[in-house]
Amino acid sequence: MKLLRFGPPGREKPGMLDAAGAIRDLSAHLDQLDGSALSNESLARLRAVDPSSLPLAPAGSRVGPCVANIGKFMCIGLNYSDHAAETGAAIPEHPILFMKANSAIVGPDDDVELPRGSTSTDWEVELGVVIGTKAKYVSAADALDYVAGYCVVNDVSERRFQTQLTGQWTKGKSCDTFGPTGPWLVTKDEVPDPQALGMWLDVNGKRCQSGTTSTMIFTVAQIIEHLSTLFTLYPGDVISTGTPPGVGMGMKPPVYLKAGDVMELGIDGLGSQRQTVVQG
């Protein structure tokens, strides 16, 4: 099942993708696609709805972030062995965690804005994990039972802000529009193995990132186990799980985004995104 939100920013309605790829309006069955709608029971009720019985969304509807009212937007750094190698970083002993401000979240095809003073804004295609069931002290063996589904995330990053403006990575990760999320929340029954997904990202039609979740250092299950020992994970929380090689920072010389550039990215079975870069 592929769930989404459509409509103008701040007024998105819940939707479902039908077999033909058309957006169907779920408003009669669901107030909002947020944490309250992501339990196994709620998803089972939605799965029983015949998409053909739902009204079509207006043609050309904007697709918004696939989850509303995200609680925590957590990100794992340096989680691909080949990405760590390209940056010259050591393999971490534990998952590196940083938080991305929820105000960075935008739709999958919304513009990405270069913040004023930016010199080094970069791209990162990532697998997003959406929590569906409250999780605390969860074992890796059981961790995927707490997942509602998966989505595409572009962890846009301003490298100078991230590394040179005294403080933590969050400064370079949380600028407005730096968290395109979606297009769909794909429920976990359609993703039998989150560690076997191809992923890619192009800038201006040139393939920059091409990788697979199989090279994650810490698997989705291990990440959930680790985070749930630190704090409670709640329905609607999102974990962005790291990026494969091919980021601009790793190129020689480094290459960064400029106004007018277009990013296109996607993950097998989870859909694709397209963002135009604009100057803030």
C-alpha positions, 0 to 999 in steps of 0.5 A, spaced: 500 500 500 502 506 498 499 512 502 501 519 501 498 527 502 496 531 496 494 539 496 497 545 497 502 546 503 499 546 510 492 543 507 494 537 504 489 531 504 490 524 505 491 519 499 492 512 496 495 510 490 491 506 486 494 500 481 494 505 475 498 510 479 493 515 480 492 519 487 485 517 490 482 521 496 482 518 503 479 523 506 472 520 507 476 514 511 482 518 514 482 525 517 490 525 517 496 521 515 500 522 521 502 517 527 495 516 529 494 513 522 500 508 522 498 502 527 497 495 524 490 496 526 489 502 522 493 500 516 489 494 516 483 498 515 485 502 510 488 496 506 481 493 506 478 500 502 477 499 495 481 504 491 477 504 485 471 506 490 475 513 492 474 519 488 480 521 484 485 527 486 484 533 482 489 533 476 496 536 477 495 536 485 501 537 488 504 531 493 506 533 500 510 530 505 508 523 506 507 523 513 504 529 517 506 532 524 512 528 524 514 527 531 522 526 531 526 527 524 532 523 526 538 522 521 544 517 521 550 519 519 556 515 515 552 509 515 554 506 508 561 503 508 563 506 501 560 513 503 565 513 509 570 511 505 569 517 500 569 522 505 575 519 509 572 517 515 573 512 520 567 506 520 563 508 527 562 504 532 555 506 534 550 509 529 551 516 529 545 520 530 543 527 529 536 531 528 534 535 523 529 540 524 522 539 522 521 545 519 526 543 514 520 538 511 517 539 504 514 535 499 518 531 494 518 535 488 518 542 492 523 547 491 530 546 495 532 553 497 539 555 498 540 559 504 543 565 504 551 565 505 551 558 503 557 555 499 557 548 499 550 545 499 550 538 497 545 532 496 544 525 499 539 520 497 536 516 503 532 511 505 526 513 510 523 509 516 517 511 519 515 508 525 508 505 526 508 502 533 511 505 540 518 502 541 522 502 547 528 497 548 526 493 542 531 488 540 533 488 533 530 481 532 523 484 533 525 491 530 521 491 524 515 489 527 515 497 529 515 500 522 509 502 519 513 503 512 518 506 508 519 512 504 525 516 500 528 522 503 533 527 500 538 529 506 540 536 503 546 538 507 550 545 507 557 542 508 560 549 511 554 550 516 555 543 518 562 543 519 565 550 520 559 553 524 561 551 531 556 546 533 553 540 531 551 537 524 544 539 525 546 547 523 548 544 516 542 539 516 536 543 518 535 549 513 528 550 510 527 545 505 532 541 507 528 535 508 524 533 502 520 527 504 516 522 500 512 521 495 509 515 498 509 512 505 510 504 502 507 500 507 512 494 510 508 489 507 511 491 500 518 492 502 520 485 504 527 486 505 529 494 507 537 491 506 536 490 498 533 496 495 537 500 490 537 507 490 540 513 485 540 520 485 542 525 479 544 532 478 542 536 472 541 529 469 548 526 471 548 520 475 551 522 482 549 517 487 548 509 485 548 504 491 544 499 495 542 499 502 545 492 502 552 496 504 549 500 510 554 499 516 548 498 521 541 495 518 534 498 519 533 493 525 540 495 528 538 502 528 531 502 531 534 497 537 540 502 538 535 508 538 530 505 542 535 504 548 536 511 548 529 514 548 522 512 546 520 512 538 513 514 537 508 513 531 510 518 526 517 519 527 522 518 521 529 515 521 533 517 515 538 512 515 544 514 511 547 515 504 551 511 499 557 514 495 557 520 490 555 526 494 558 533 492 563 533 498 566 527 496 568 529 489 575 531 487 574 537 487 568 538 491 561 540 487 556 543 490 549 545 488 547 552 485 541 556 483 537 552 477 540 545 478 535 540 478 536 534 483 532 527 481 532 521 486 529 515 488 529 508 491 526 501 488 519 501 489 519 507 493 518 512 488 522 518 486 523 525 487 525 532 483 527 538 486 529 545 483 534 549 487 533 556 488 536 562 491 534 564 498 
